[in-house]
């Protein structure tokens, strides 16, 4: 009886809207993954395995949601410096024998029974440490010294990710999460203008001394696919697939390019192209609508938070989702270079699913600890 009371109390106090939206997105994603991974020879074996793995990740993700919602991160916020070190060490594990190369990028840890992407898990630790750091110096957030230390914190983690895995797309996510959290904390808009100016000035430096050859090619083929047909093939076919679906799509499991596997990694980075081809504009708008509701709910949780730290946690999670959804969809329609970013809850990938559910669990924990309305 006590167990039922505990469960009932938890369900009453947690943010079920977040969990329900995540489960709807996950179910939708499972349908798309099934279609994207149908084996032309045997229509059972390929999809069954992928669905089993994705389903198991979703179940574990629900567990991660519950666990993270029950942890009082604010009570641990004073230890944020220790967690920065833990996060750096987590990224550096890629240099150990556990490090595994997938699609030419050493960004995974081989744990025998499964694999883990440290950069994904590190995003959650980063949101926690940046939230704690900003809360600690919030009075100086618009002063150069405050901005300097937060910038250093962010650059250290970006550097750890790039050095360990070479994953610039993941590093950019860290930067954007920090930027969104800074402005939510009250950073003056004058710094935005200064940042844009510095960004424009630094373009030649980044192009000549930071970006590698393949990264430059990914950018150039956006403007002229003939520069490297192989590099532009994924983006070109993804656009064609989305366009060919028109309004209502070609029908689930009947998309020509999807079923012929012409779009590489269409179950992960390019799952949106599967929706566009097989379910058309209607399917794409449904995906965008569901994810928009999820993101708006996260910002609502932040608005209702009882402390600066809790509000920043929810903003960080919302910012992570917002940036990743924006980047993935724009990448699919050919407006941004291929960066290897998954579409939250829809793309195939155990680490991504676990990270997203755990992130929502963090936000749900904020919701559970908000002040009653009469104390607001």
C-alpha positions as CSV (number, residue, x, y, z in Angstrom):
1,X,0.0,0.0,0.0
2,X,2.9,2.4,0.9
3,X,4.4,1.7,-2.6
4,X,1.2,2.7,-4.3
5,X,1.0,5.9,-2.1
6,X,4.6,6.7,-3.1
7,X,3.9,6.2,-6.8
8,X,0.7,8.2,-6.6
9,X,2.5,11.1,-4.7
10,X,5.3,11.1,-7.3
11,X,2.9,11.2,-10.3
12,X,1.0,14.0,-8.6
13,X,4.0,16.2,-8.1
14,X,6.2,15.5,-11.1
15,X,5.8,17.1,-14.5
16,X,3.8,14.5,-16.4
17,X,3.4,16.8,-19.4
18,X,7.1,16.5,-20.1
19,X,7.1,12.7,-19.8
20,X,3.9,12.3,-21.9
21,X,5.3,14.5,-24.7
22,X,8.6,12.6,-24.6
23,X,6.8,9.2,-24.8
24,X,4.6,10.5,-27.7
25,X,7.7,11.7,-29.6
26,X,9.5,8.4,-28.8
27,X,6.6,6.3,-30.1
28,X,6.5,8.4,-33.3
29,X,10.2,8.0,-33.6
30,X,10.0,4.2,-33.3
31,X,7.6,4.1,-36.2
32,X,10.0,6.2,-38.3
33,X,13.0,4.1,-37.3
34,X,11.1,0.9,-38.2
35,X,10.5,2.3,-41.7
36,X,14.0,3.7,-42.1
37,X,15.7,0.4,-41.2
38,X,13.6,-2.1,-43.1
39,X,15.8,-4.6,-44.7
40,X,15.0,-5.0,-48.4
41,X,15.8,-8.7,-48.2
42,X,14.2,-9.6,-44.9
43,X,11.7,-7.0,-43.7
44,X,11.9,-8.3,-40.1
45,X,15.5,-8.8,-39.0
46,X,16.9,-5.3,-39.5
47,X,14.0,-3.3,-38.0
48,X,13.4,-5.7,-35.2
49,X,16.9,-5.3,-33.8
50,X,16.8,-1.5,-34.0
51,X,13.4,-1.3,-32.4
52,X,14.4,-3.6,-29.6
53,X,17.5,-1.5,-28.9
54,X,15.5,1.8,-29.1
55,X,12.7,0.4,-27.0
56,X,15.2,-0.7,-24.3
57,X,16.8,2.7,-24.3
58,X,13.3,4.3,-23.9
59,X,12.5,2.1,-20.9
60,X,15.9,2.9,-19.3
61,X,15.3,6.6,-20.2
62,X,12.1,6.6,-18.2
63,X,14.0,5.2,-15.3
64,X,16.6,8.0,-15.8
65,X,13.8,10.5,-15.8
66,X,12.5,9.3,-12.5
67,X,16.0,9.1,-10.9
68,X,17.1,12.6,-12.0
69,X,13.8,14.1,-10.9
70,X,14.3,12.8,-7.4
71,X,17.9,14.1,-7.0
72,X,18.1,17.5,-5.4
73,X,20.8,19.0,-7.6
74,X,20.7,22.3,-5.8
75,X,22.0,20.6,-2.7
76,X,25.0,19.5,-4.8
77,X,25.6,22.8,-6.5
78,X,28.5,23.8,-4.2
79,X,30.4,20.9,-5.7
80,X,30.3,22.2,-9.3
81,X,34.1,22.5,-9.6
82,X,34.5,18.8,-8.8
83,X,31.9,18.0,-11.5
84,X,33.8,20.0,-14.1
85,X,36.8,17.8,-13.4
86,X,34.7,14.7,-13.6
87,X,33.3,15.9,-17.0
88,X,36.7,16.5,-18.4
89,X,37.9,13.0,-17.3
90,X,34.8,11.5,-18.8
91,X,35.7,13.0,-22.2
92,X,39.3,11.9,-21.8
93,X,38.2,8.3,-21.5
94,X,38.1,8.3,-25.3
95,X,41.9,8.1,-25.3
96,X,41.7,4.8,-23.3
97,X,41.2,1.4,-24.9
98,X,37.5,1.9,-24.4
99,X,37.5,4.6,-27.1
100,X,35.8,3.4,-30.2
101,X,35.6,4.9,-33.7
102,X,32.2,5.1,-35.4
103,X,31.8,6.5,-38.9
104,X,35.4,7.9,-38.8
105,X,34.9,9.7,-35.5
106,X,36.3,8.5,-32.2
107,X,33.5,9.7,-30.0
108,X,32.2,6.5,-28.4
109,X,33.1,4.3,-25.4
110,X,32.8,0.6,-26.0
111,X,31.2,-0.9,-22.8
112,X,30.9,-4.4,-24.3
113,X,27.1,-4.7,-23.7
114,X,26.5,-1.2,-25.2
115,X,28.3,1.9,-26.2
116,X,28.3,5.4,-24.7
117,X,28.9,8.9,-26.1
118,X,30.7,10.9,-23.4
119,X,29.8,14.2,-25.2
120,X,26.1,13.5,-24.8
121,X,26.3,12.7,-21.1
122,X,28.7,15.6,-20.6
123,X,26.0,18.0,-21.8
124,X,24.0,17.3,-18.7
125,X,26.9,17.7,-16.4
126,X,27.8,20.9,-18.2
127,X,24.3,22.4,-17.7
128,X,24.6,21.6,-14.0
129,X,28.0,23.2,-13.6
130,X,27.2,26.3,-15.6
131,X,24.0,26.8,-13.7
132,X,25.8,26.6,-10.4
133,X,28.7,28.8,-11.6
134,X,26.3,31.5,-12.9
135,X,24.3,31.4,-9.7
136,X,27.4,31.9,-7.7
137,X,28.5,35.1,-9.6
138,X,25.1,36.4,-10.8
139,X,25.7,39.9,-9.4
140,X,28.7,40.2,-11.8
141,X,27.2,38.4,-14.8
142,X,27.2,41.6,-17.0
143,X,30.7,42.6,-15.9
144,X,33.8,41.6,-17.9
145,X,35.2,39.5,-15.0
146,X,32.0,37.5,-14.6
147,X,31.7,36.9,-18.4
148,X,35.4,36.0,-18.5
149,X,35.2,33.2,-15.9
150,X,32.0,31.7,-17.5
151,X,33.6,32.0,-20.9
152,X,36.7,30.2,-19.6
153,X,34.5,27.5,-18.1
154,X,32.7,27.0,-21.4
155,X,35.9,27.0,-23.5
156,X,37.6,24.4,-21.3
157,X,34.7,22.0,-21.8
158,X,34.5,22.8,-25.5
159,X,38.2,22.2,-25.8
160,X,37.9,18.9,-23.9
161,X,35.2,17.6,-26.3
162,X,37.1,18.7,-29.4
163,X,40.5,17.3,-28.2
164,X,39.0,14.0,-27.1
165,X,36.6,13.4,-30.0
166,X,37.1,16.1,-32.7
167,X,33.3,16.5,-32.5
168,X,32.9,20.3,-33.4
169,X,29.1,19.9,-33.6
170,X,29.0,18.7,-30.0
171,X,31.3,21.5,-28.9
172,X,29.0,24.1,-30.5
173,X,26.1,22.7,-28.5
174,X,28.0,23.4,-25.3
175,X,28.7,27.0,-26.4
176,X,25.0,27.6,-27.3
177,X,23.7,26.1,-24.1
178,X,26.0,28.5,-22.1
179,X,25.0,31.5,-24.2
180,X,21.2,30.8,-23.7
181,X,21.7,30.4,-20.0
182,X,23.8,33.6,-19.7
183,X,21.1,35.7,-21.3
184,X,18.4,34.0,-19.2
185,X,20.5,35.0,-16.2
186,X,20.3,38.7,-17.2
187,X,23.4,39.2,-19.4
188,X,23.2,42.7,-21.0
189,X,22.3,42.7,-24.7
190,X,25.4,44.9,-25.4
191,X,27.5,41.8,-25.0
192,X,25.4,40.1,-27.8
193,X,26.4,42.9,-30.2
194,X,30.0,42.6,-29.1
195,X,29.9,38.8,-29.5
196,X,28.5,39.0,-33.0
197,X,31.2,41.5,-34.0
198,X,34.0,39.3,-32.6
199,X,32.4,36.3,-34.4
200,X,32.5,38.1,-37.7
201,X,36.1,39.2,-37.2
202,X,37.2,35.7,-36.2
203,X,35.8,34.0,-39.3
204,X,39.1,34.2,-41.3
205,X,41.0,32.9,-38.3
206,X,38.6,30.0,-37.8
207,X,38.6,29.2,-41.5
208,X,42.4,29.2,-41.9
209,X,43.6,27.8,-38.6
210,X,40.8,25.9,-36.9
211,X,38.5,24.2,-39.3
212,X,39.8,21.0,-40.9
213,X,39.5,20.2,-44.6
214,X,36.4,18.1,-44.4
215,X,34.6,20.7,-42.2
216,X,35.3,23.4,-44.8
217,X,33.9,21.1,-47.5
218,X,30.7,20.5,-45.6
219,X,30.2,24.3,-45.5
220,X,31.1,24.9,-49.2
221,X,28.9,22.3,-50.6
222,X,25.9,24.1,-49.1
223,X,26.5,26.7,-51.8
224,X,27.8,24.5,-54.6
225,X,27.2,20.7,-54.3
226,X,29.4,20.1,-57.3
227,X,32.5,20.9,-55.3
228,X,32.4,17.5,-53.7
229,X,29.5,15.3,-54.8
230,X,30.3,12.6,-52.2
231,X,30.3,15.1,-49.4
232,X,27.0,16.7,-50.6
233,X,25.2,13.5,-51.3
234,X,23.6,13.1,-47.9
235,X,22.4,16.6,-47.8
236,X,21.2,16.6,-51.4
237,X,19.3,13.3,-51.1
238,X,17.8,14.4,-47.8
239,X,16.3,17.5,-49.4
240,X,15.1,15.5,-52.3
241,X,13.4,13.0,-50.0
242,X,11.7,15.7,-48.0
243,X,10.5,17.5,-51.2
244,X,9.2,14.3,-52.8
245,X,6.8,13.8,-49.9
246,X,4.9,16.9,-50.7
247,X,1.9,17.4,-48.5
248,X,0.8,14.0,-47.4
249,X,3.9,11.8,-48.2
250,X,4.4,8.6,-50.2
251,X,3.1,6.5,-47.3
252,X,4.8,4.8,-44.4
253,X,7.4,2.2,-45.5
254,X,6.8,3.3,-49.1
255,X,9.3,6.2,-49.4
256,X,11.4,5.6,-52.5
257,X,14.6,7.0,-51.2
258,X,14.1,5.8,-47.7
259,X,13.5,2.2,-48.7
260,X,16.4,2.2,-51.2
261,X,18.6,3.5,-48.4
262,X,19.8,6.4,-50.6
263,X,20.1,8.8,-47.6
264,X,22.9,7.6,-45.4
265,X,22.2,7.4,-41.6
266,X,18.5,8.1,-42.3
267,X,17.6,6.4,-39.0
268,X,19.7,8.9,-37.0
269,X,20.7,12.3,-38.3
270,X,18.3,12.2,-41.2
271,X,15.2,10.8,-39.6
272,X,13.4,14.1,-40.4
273,X,13.9,13.3,-44.1
274,X,12.1,10.0,-43.6
275,X,9.2,11.8,-42.1
276,X,9.2,14.3,-44.9
277,X,9.2,11.7,-47.7
278,X,6.8,9.2,-46.2
279,X,4.5,11.4,-44.2
280,X,4.9,14.7,-46.1
281,X,4.5,18.2,-44.8
282,X,1.8,17.0,-42.4
283,X,4.3,14.6,-40.7
284,X,7.0,17.2,-40.5
285,X,4.7,19.8,-39.0
286,X,3.5,17.2,-36.4
287,X,7.1,16.6,-35.4
288,X,7.9,20.3,-35.1
289,X,4.7,20.9,-33.2
290,X,5.4,18.2,-30.6
291,X,9.0,19.3,-30.0
292,X,7.8,23.0,-29.8
293,X,5.3,22.1,-27.1
294,X,8.1,20.2,-25.2
295,X,10.5,23.2,-25.4
296,X,7.8,25.7,-24.4
297,X,7.0,23.5,-21.4
298,X,10.6,23.5,-20.4
299,X,10.8,27.3,-20.4
300,X,7.5,27.4,-18.5
301,X,9.1,25.2,-15.8
302,X,12.0,27.6,-15.7
303,X,9.6,30.5,-15.3
304,X,8.0,28.8,-12.3
305,X,11.3,27.8,-10.6
306,X,11.9,28.8,-7.0
307,X,15.6,29.7,-7.3
308,X,18.0,31.1,-9.9
309,X,19.9,27.8,-10.0
310,X,16.7,25.8,-10.6
311,X,15.6,28.3,-13.3
312,X,18.9,28.0,-15.1
313,X,18.8,24.2,-15.0
314,X,15.5,24.2,-16.8
315,X,16.6,27.0,-19.2
316,X,19.8,24.9,-20.0
317,X,17.7,21.8,-20.8
318,X,15.3,23.9,-22.9
319,X,18.2,25.6,-24.7
320,X,19.8,22.2,-25.4
321,X,16.6,20.9,-27.0
322,X,15.9,24.2,-28.9
323,X,19.4,24.3,-30.4
324,X,19.5,20.6,-31.3
325,X,16.1,20.6,-32.9
326,X,16.9,23.8,-34.9
327,X,20.2,22.4,-36.1
328,X,19.0,19.0,-37.0
329,X,16.0,20.2,-39.1
330,X,18.0,22.9,-40.8
331,X,20.7,20.3,-41.6
332,X,18.0,18.1,-43.1
333,X,16.7,20.8,-45.4
334,X,20.1,21.8,-46.5
335,X,20.4,25.2,-44.8
336,X,23.2,24.1,-42.4
337,X,26.2,21.8,-42.8
338,X,26.0,18.1,-41.7
339,X,27.0,18.1,-38.0
340,X,25.9,14.7,-36.7
341,X,23.2,16.1,-34.4
342,X,20.3,13.8,-33.7
343,X,16.6,14.9,-33.6
344,X,15.6,14.5,-29.9
345,X,13.5,11.4,-29.2
346,X,13.0,10.7,-32.9
347,X,16.5,9.6,-34.0
348,X,17.8,6.1,-33.3
349,X,20.5,6.0,-30.6
350,X,20.6,4.7,-27.1
351,X,22.9,7.4,-25.6
352,X,20.9,10.2,-27.1
353,X,17.6,8.8,-25.8
354,X,18.9,8.3,-22.3
355,X,20.4,11.8,-22.3
356,X,17.2,13.4,-23.4
357,X,15.0,11.6,-20.8
358,X,17.5,12.3,-18.1
359,X,17.5,16.0,-19.1
360,X,13.7,16.1,-18.8
361,X,14.1,14.4,-15.4
362,X,16.3,17.3,-14.3
363,X,13.5,19.8,-15.4
364,X,10.8,17.7,-13.7
365,X,12.9,17.9,-10.5
366,X,12.8,21.6,-10.8
367,X,9.0,21.5,-11.2
368,X,8.6,19.3,-8.2
369,X,10.6,21.8,-6.0
370,X,9.0,25.0,-7.1
371,X,7.3,27.3,-4.6
372,X,3.6,27.1,-4.1
373,X,1.8,29.8,-6.1
374,X,0.8,31.8,-3.0
375,X,4.6,32.1,-2.2
376,X,5.5,33.3,-5.7
